[in-house]
Amino acid sequence: MPEIKRKMKESFESALRRFNKQVQQSGKLLTVRKVRFHTRDKNKRALKESALRRLKIEQKKNYLRKVGKLKDTFPGVKAVMRLQ
């Protein structure tokens, strides 16, 4: 962690500016931003379950479209439906 000491008659703003510069130069901020949203890889079972869930949802959407109960009025917008 970068550390600074305020110099004699130095304003708080200039000390803060020096600290921010040291933090940027150290590269700590970049590493923290990289790690912040890191997620673990799913295991094999979880991958299969999510693939089956997506397949089931897609089949249900296709059925509802075929029957005429689901209409995509706006292209690019996901249709809202309830799965039972």
FENNORRA-V190221 format. One line per field, one symbol per residue. phi: phi as a letter, one per 30 degrees, with the letter a starting at -180 (. if undefined). psi: psi as a letter, one per 40 degrees, with the letter a starting at -180 (. if undefined). burial: 1 if it has 16 or more other C-alpha atoms within 10 Angstrom, else 0. A space follows every 10 residues. Layout:
phi: ???
psi: ???
burial: ???
This chain:
phi: .dbbbdddhc dddddddddd ddddddiddd dddddecdbd dddddddddd dddddddddd dddddddjcb bddcdjcddc accc
psi: hihihhihfh iddddddddd ddddddeddd ddddddfhii iiiddddddd dddddddddd dddddddeeh hgdhhehhih ihh.
burial: 0000000000 0000000010 0110000000 0000000000 0000000000 0000000001 1000000001 0000000000 0000
